[in-house]
Amino acid sequence: MAADFYKTLAGRFAGDAELAALWSSLAADERQHARKLSTWRDLVAAEPAEHRPQASGFVDDVAQVEALLRSSRAAAATADEEEAFALALALEGSELDAIYTTLLQSSPLSRFPDLHETVRQESAGHHRTLLEVAERRCQGEKTRLRIALLAAHEE
């Protein structure tokens, strides 16, 4: 759903090379995240039930992220540039990455010894790219606040 959201923005801003590239890049990142989670799910399904990793407690958070994604994708079709960044920053500031990295860390695909390193490797570049463009292009007070909040979270 996150990849579809960014793909919608890429289409919406196809006439602006920088924005089309940004949104397309973020869509590609989200597709890669989805592939990793799909592989993780397949690996878990192949394990005997008593050996499956425990990664529970996400039902409410996933439902909230899905609702955010549905509303964001609908809004993306008509969003102006400032609104597009506000939507993307809200999504990136949501529990989406926390859920993804926690699940990835608990999987056989985990490449790093701790969750902090998984978060850094999996989302830092993604966020940095969004923040760099947003800082240059956004002027709205609420959007600038979202930029600051996500940037502070990355430190």
Protein Blocks (a to p, Z undefined) as FASTA:
>chain_A
ZZmmmmmmmmmmmmpmklmmmmmmmmmmmmmmmmmmmmmmmmmmmpcfklpccdehklmm
mmmmmmmmmmmmmmmmmpcfklmmmmmmmmmmmmklmmmmmmmmmpmklcbfbfklmmmm
mmmmmmmmmmmmmmmmpcbfklmmmmmmmmmmmZZ
